[in-house]
Amino acid sequence: MDQRSRCLYLIPTMLGDSRTENVLPAGNLQVITSLDHFVVEEERTARRFLIRCGYERPIDSVSFYRLNEHTPVQDIPDIFVASGPADLGLISEAGVPAVADPGQTLVEEAHKRGIKVIPMVGPASIILALMASGLNGQNFAFNGYLPVKNPARDNRIRIIEKRSLAEKQAQIFIEAPYRNVSLIQALIGVCRPQTRLCIAANLTLPDEWISMKTIREWRLIPPPDLKRQPAVFIIQG
């Protein structure tokens, strides 16, 4: 089915409680306030986001379609059927849609249907962290989340560190904020002393914190207390 007259807008959101005008271009706000159909992970946070963007029509008149990690793949086409010929906006919970985000399945279906996909400019924590790390921005890999438990987590750290050393590749990964402290402890304990580790937390927020040191240097100071703070981790051997 060809629906080239329709558009799927990939709409970035703030990474935290930052001012909308500080992180989103004015052009984004014009698109957002023109749409009536949105695909979201959580309707409540999406409603708040639209209000912060200056959405003027009644929020109760907006159609929301839920898409999260629990949505069956076979249900994705139903979103395009239910929304009819209207343009759609895909909103992530934080940052850019479809990167470390379940929205990729919606984008894939849009391509199958011949719907124009329009990625919009906005804060991407993975790229922002890499930009600020001083590590290899020409050869890097995003690993998503590492295993939670040992020995799987320590083994995974050794694997990506070895790959980084062999390919001179920056290795990027994230963690649930409440597990940041244990991950930092694991990295400091497992990695080689000369491996570099960048930790970037609260990106784009007033208390943004970014630091890059060798593991040897990290071992000489108290580990940062980043419990419950969104962070990105990058290592390079």
C-alpha positions in Angstrom: 0.0 0.0 0.0 1.5 3.4 -1.0 0.6 6.3 1.3 3.2 8.8 0.1 0.9 11.7 0.9 1.2 10.9 4.6 4.1 11.7 6.8 5.5 10.2 10.0 7.3 12.8 12.0 9.9 11.6 14.5 9.6 14.1 17.3 12.4 14.5 19.9 11.6 15.4 23.4 13.6 17.0 26.2 16.0 14.8 28.2 14.6 16.1 31.5 13.0 19.2 32.9 14.8 21.6 30.6 13.2 24.6 28.9 11.6 23.6 25.6 13.1 26.6 23.7 16.6 25.7 24.9 16.6 22.2 23.2 13.9 22.2 20.4 14.0 24.3 17.3 11.0 26.6 16.6 10.3 24.5 13.4 9.6 21.5 15.6 7.1 23.3 17.7 5.2 24.4 14.5 5.0 20.8 13.3 4.0 19.5 16.8 1.2 22.0 17.2 -0.2 21.2 13.7 -0.7 17.4 14.3 -3.7 15.7 15.8 -2.4 12.1 16.0 0.6 10.9 18.0 2.2 7.6 18.8 3.5 7.6 22.3 4.9 5.3 25.0 2.8 6.9 27.8 -0.1 9.1 27.2 0.3 11.1 30.4 3.8 12.3 29.7 3.0 12.9 26.0 0.1 15.2 27.1 2.5 17.1 29.3 5.0 17.4 26.5 2.4 18.8 24.1 1.3 21.4 26.7 4.9 22.5 27.2 5.3 22.9 23.4 2.4 25.4 23.3 -0.2 23.0 21.9 -3.3 25.2 21.7 -6.2 22.8 20.7 -7.9 20.8 23.5 -5.7 17.9 24.5 -8.8 15.8 24.8 -9.3 16.1 21.0 -5.9 14.5 20.3 -5.7 10.9 19.3 -2.9 8.9 21.1 -1.8 5.4 20.0 0.4 3.6 22.5 3.6 1.9 21.4 6.1 0.6 24.0 8.3 -2.4 24.5 5.3 -4.6 25.3 3.4 -3.8 22.0 3.2 -6.9 19.8 4.8 -6.3 16.4 1.6 -7.6 14.7 -0.3 -4.7 16.2 1.8 -2.0 14.6 -0.2 -1.9 11.3 -3.3 -1.2 13.3 -1.9 2.2 14.2 -1.8 3.3 10.6 -5.3 1.9 10.0 -6.8 3.6 13.0 -5.2 7.0 12.2 -6.7 7.0 8.7 -5.0 9.4 6.2 -3.7 11.8 8.9 0.0 12.6 9.5 1.4 11.0 12.6 3.9 12.2 15.2 6.1 9.6 17.0 7.1 10.9 20.5 9.7 9.2 22.6 9.7 9.3 26.4 13.1 11.1 26.3 15.4 12.2 23.5 15.0 11.1 19.9 12.5 8.4 18.8 13.6 5.0 17.4 17.1 5.1 18.9 17.2 2.9 22.1 13.4 3.2 21.7 10.6 0.9 20.6 9.6 3.4 17.9 11.8 1.7 15.4 9.0 -0.9 14.6 6.7 1.9 13.6 9.3 3.5 11.4 9.9 0.2 9.7 6.2 -0.2 9.0 5.9 3.3 7.6 8.7 2.5 5.1 6.8 -0.6 4.0 3.7 1.5 3.4 5.5 4.1 1.4 4.8 6.8 4.1 7.4 9.6 4.2 9.5 9.4 7.4 10.8 12.8 8.6 13.3 12.8 11.4 13.4 16.1 13.4 16.3 17.8 15.1 16.5 17.4 18.9 18.6 16.2 21.8 20.1 12.7 21.5 22.0 11.8 24.6 24.1 9.1 22.9 25.5 11.6 20.3 25.8 14.4 22.8 27.9 12.2 25.1 30.1 11.0 22.3 30.7 14.6 21.1 31.8 15.6 24.6 33.9 12.5 25.4 37.0 13.2 23.3 36.8 9.5 22.2 36.6 8.2 18.6 33.7 9.9 16.9 34.5 8.3 13.5 34.3 4.7 14.7 31.9 3.9 17.5 29.2 1.4 18.5 26.1 1.6 20.6 25.5 -1.5 22.8 22.3 -0.6 24.5 22.0 -2.0 28.0 24.5 -4.4 29.4 23.4 -7.5 31.3 22.2 -6.7 34.8 23.7 -9.7 36.7 27.2 -11.2 37.0 29.0 -13.0 35.6 27.2 -11.9 32.4 27.8 -8.2 32.9 31.5 -8.5 33.7 32.0 -10.8 30.7 30.2 -8.4 28.4 32.3 -5.5 29.7 35.5 -7.5 28.8 34.1 -8.3 25.4 33.4 -4.7 24.4 36.6 -3.5 25.9 38.5 -6.1 23.8 36.6 -5.0 20.7 37.3 -1.4 21.4 41.0 -2.1 21.8 41.2 -4.2 18.6 39.2 -1.8 16.4 40.1 1.5 18.1 36.3 1.9 18.5 34.4 3.9 21.1 31.8 1.6 22.9 28.7 3.4 24.1 26.1 2.0 26.5 23.4 3.1 28.9 21.9 1.8 32.1 18.7 2.3 34.2 19.5 5.3 36.4 19.1 3.3 39.6 21.8 0.9 38.5 24.4 3.5 37.6 26.4 3.1 40.7 26.8 -0.7 40.4 27.7 -0.3 36.7 30.4 2.3 37.5 31.8 0.0 40.2 31.9 -2.9 37.7 33.6 -0.8 35.0 36.3 0.5 37.4 36.9 -3.1 38.7 36.9 -4.9 35.4 38.5 -2.7 32.8 42.2 -2.3 32.1 43.9 0.6 33.9 44.7 2.4 30.6 41.1 2.1 29.2 39.4 5.5 29.0 35.9 5.9 30.5 33.6 8.8 29.8 30.5 9.3 32.0 28.0 11.9 30.9 25.0 12.6 33.1 22.0 14.9 33.0 22.8 16.1 29.5 21.2 19.4 28.5 20.0 20.0 32.0 21.3 22.7 34.4 23.3 20.1 36.4 24.9 18.5 33.4 28.1 16.6 34.3 30.6 15.1 32.0 34.0 13.6 32.8 36.5 11.4 30.9 39.4 9.7 32.7 41.4 6.5 32.4 40.3 3.7 34.6 43.5 4.1 36.6 42.5 7.7 37.3 38.9 6.8 38.2 40.3 4.3 40.8 42.0 7.1 42.6 38.9 9.2 43.3 35.5 8.5 44.9 33.1 7.2 42.2 30.5 9.7 41.2 27.2 9.4 42.9 24.9 9.2 39.9 22.1 7.2 41.4 18.8 7.9 39.7 20.4 10.3 37.2 20.2 9.5 33.5 23.7 8.8 32.2 25.6 7.6 29.1 28.8 5.5 29.4 31.6 5.3 26.8 34.8 3.2 27.0 37.7 3.1 24.6 40.8 0.9 25.0 
